[in-house]
Amino acid sequence: MGRLFDGPWPIVIIIIVALLLFAAPKLPAMARSLGQSMRIIKSEVKQMKDDGKPEAKDTDGPVEGKVVNHPESKTRNGDDTDVPPSNRA
């Protein structure tokens, strides 16, 4: 009996078998919980890395107060209007 527990492998195998027998129904929930925890940790680490960097300005997107010319905003006689073409009367 003393030779059974000489190395770590028999103990590891016994623990794995016990987990499979007694905790099998709970394993999917535990794996899901572990995955969510890893995602949270990953996002927090990324946020910590980005804290010191200045934010990049997005010049392509709409900006409050910026006048954007709509490509179809010309009326039939050629003058500009501020109403989009789909809403004109």
PyMOL commands that set and color helices and strands:
alter all, ss='L'
color gray80, all
select helices_A, chain A and resi 8-22+24-50+85-87
alter helices_A, ss='H'
color red, helices_A
deselect
rebuild
show_as cartoon
